[in-house]
Amino acid sequence: MNKRLLFYSLGTTFILTILIIIYAILSKISIFDFVYIGNTLTLLSFPFLIIGLTLLVIQSGNFDFFLYSFRSKKKRYIPQKKKSYQSIIHFCLWTFALLWIISILLTFPTIFK
């Protein structure tokens, strides 16, 4: 794991959290409404999960767009090289995990009320 990617994920998580807090302040929602902030961070984390898992499946080769195409039936067909998306996958999944953990920590005290 590259430490640079972890710092990028931390930075993205921090920036998204600050933007949610600023939006809450501007829309007259209490800054101490942790359930709203936690739920919003959860909703923002899902695109990172979807992108990370999609790229993971594409990279593994199980999801080949041209596997059953007519192009592969032609002579002189050269299969495409598999691309490596490791850094993007790590960034997306770490950002998802950090946003998810923060949202759980923010909403955890209100679960047991």
C-alpha positions in Angstrom: 0.0 0.0 0.0 1.3 3.4 -1.0 1.3 5.9 1.9 0.6 8.7 -0.6 -2.7 7.1 -1.6 -3.7 6.9 2.1 -2.9 10.6 2.6 -5.0 11.4 -0.5 -7.9 9.4 0.9 -7.6 11.1 4.2 -7.5 14.5 2.5 -10.5 13.7 0.4 -12.4 12.5 3.4 -11.5 15.6 5.3 -12.5 17.9 2.5 -15.9 16.1 2.0 -16.6 16.3 5.8 -15.8 20.0 5.8 -18.1 20.6 2.8 -20.9 18.7 4.5 -20.5 20.8 7.6 -20.4 24.0 5.6 -23.6 22.9 3.7 -25.3 22.1 7.0 -24.5 25.5 8.3 -25.7 27.3 5.2 -29.0 25.3 5.2 -29.7 26.2 8.8 -29.1 22.6 10.1 -27.5 22.4 13.5 -23.8 21.6 13.3 -24.4 19.1 16.1 -26.9 17.1 14.1 -24.5 14.2 13.7 -27.1 11.9 12.2 -27.5 14.2 9.2 -23.8 14.6 8.7 -23.2 10.8 9.1 -26.0 9.9 6.7 -24.7 12.4 4.2 -21.2 11.0 4.4 -22.6 7.5 4.0 -24.4 8.6 0.8 -21.2 10.2 -0.5 -19.2 7.1 0.2 -21.1 4.8 -2.1 -19.8 6.2 -5.4 -16.3 5.5 -4.2 -17.3 1.9 -3.4 -19.0 1.4 -6.8 -16.0 2.8 -8.7 -13.4 0.8 -6.7 -15.2 -2.5 -7.1 -16.0 -1.9 -10.8 -12.3 -1.2 -11.5 -11.3 -4.2 -9.5 -13.6 -6.5 -11.5 -12.4 -4.9 -14.8 -8.7 -5.3 -13.8 -9.2 -8.9 -12.8 -10.2 -9.8 -16.3 -13.6 -11.3 -15.4 -15.4 -8.5 -17.1 -14.0 -8.3 -20.7 -16.0 -5.9 -22.9 -14.9 -7.5 -26.1 -14.9 -11.2 -25.0 -17.9 -12.2 -27.2 -17.6 -9.5 -29.8 -17.3 -10.1 -33.5 -14.0 -8.4 -33.5 -12.4 -11.3 -31.6 -13.5 -13.7 -34.3 -11.4 -12.0 -37.0 -8.0 -13.2 -38.1 -5.1 -11.2 -36.9 -6.9 -10.2 -33.7 -4.6 -9.1 -31.0 -6.1 -9.1 -27.5 -5.8 -5.9 -25.5 -3.5 -5.7 -22.6 -5.0 -5.7 -19.2 -4.7 -2.3 -17.6 -3.7 -1.9 -14.0 -5.9 0.4 -11.9 -4.3 -0.4 -8.5 -3.8 3.2 -7.3 -7.3 4.2 -8.3 -8.8 1.1 -6.6 -6.9 1.7 -3.4 -7.8 5.4 -3.3 -11.5 4.7 -3.9 -11.7 1.8 -1.4 -9.8 3.7 1.3 -11.9 6.8 0.9 -15.1 4.6 1.1 -13.8 2.9 4.2 -12.8 6.2 5.9 -16.1 7.9 5.1 -18.0 4.8 6.3 -16.1 4.7 9.6 -16.7 8.4 10.3 -20.4 8.1 9.5 -20.7 5.1 11.8 -18.9 6.9 14.6 -21.1 10.0 14.2 -24.4 8.1 14.2 -23.4 5.4 16.8 -24.5 7.3 20.0 -28.0 7.9 18.6 -28.6 4.3 17.7 -29.0 3.2 21.3 -31.2 6.1 22.5 
